C-alpha cells in the first residue's frame, strides 16, 4: 500500500512536472532544482 502511494506521489510531484517543463527546453538541472525547492518549501510547514 505504501509503495503504491509513494509511486503515485513520485509520478505526480516529480515525473509529470519534468515532462511539462521538458517542452519548454529548460535544462534538466534547473527544472529538477525548482521541483526540489518547491517540495521543500511545501514540507517546511
N, C-alpha and C positions, 0 to 999 in steps of 0.2 A: 504493500500500500504506500509506504513512504517512498519507495523507489519510483513508483508511478507518479506521485505528486512532485518529486524532485525533478523527474524527467520533463513533466509538463511545465513546471516553473522555469526550467532551463530553456526550454523551447520558447516560451513567451517572453522571458526577460532578456535573453541573450541572442538566440539564433534569429528570431524574427526582426529585432532592430538592426542586426548586422545585415540581414538581407535587404531591409528597407533602405539602409544607408549605402548599400552596395551600388545601387543605380545612380547615386549622386557622385560616384567616383571619388569618394573621400578615402584617404588611406586607412587601412585596417587598424593600425595602431591608434589612430585618432578616434575612430568610431568605438573601438574596444575601451579606450580610456574614458570616453564620455559615458559609455554604458556603466562601467565600473563606478565612476564618480556619482552617477545618478542613483544607482542601487545603494551605494554607501550613504549618500545623503538621505535616502528614504529610510534606511535602517538606523540612523543616528537617534531618531526619536524613540 
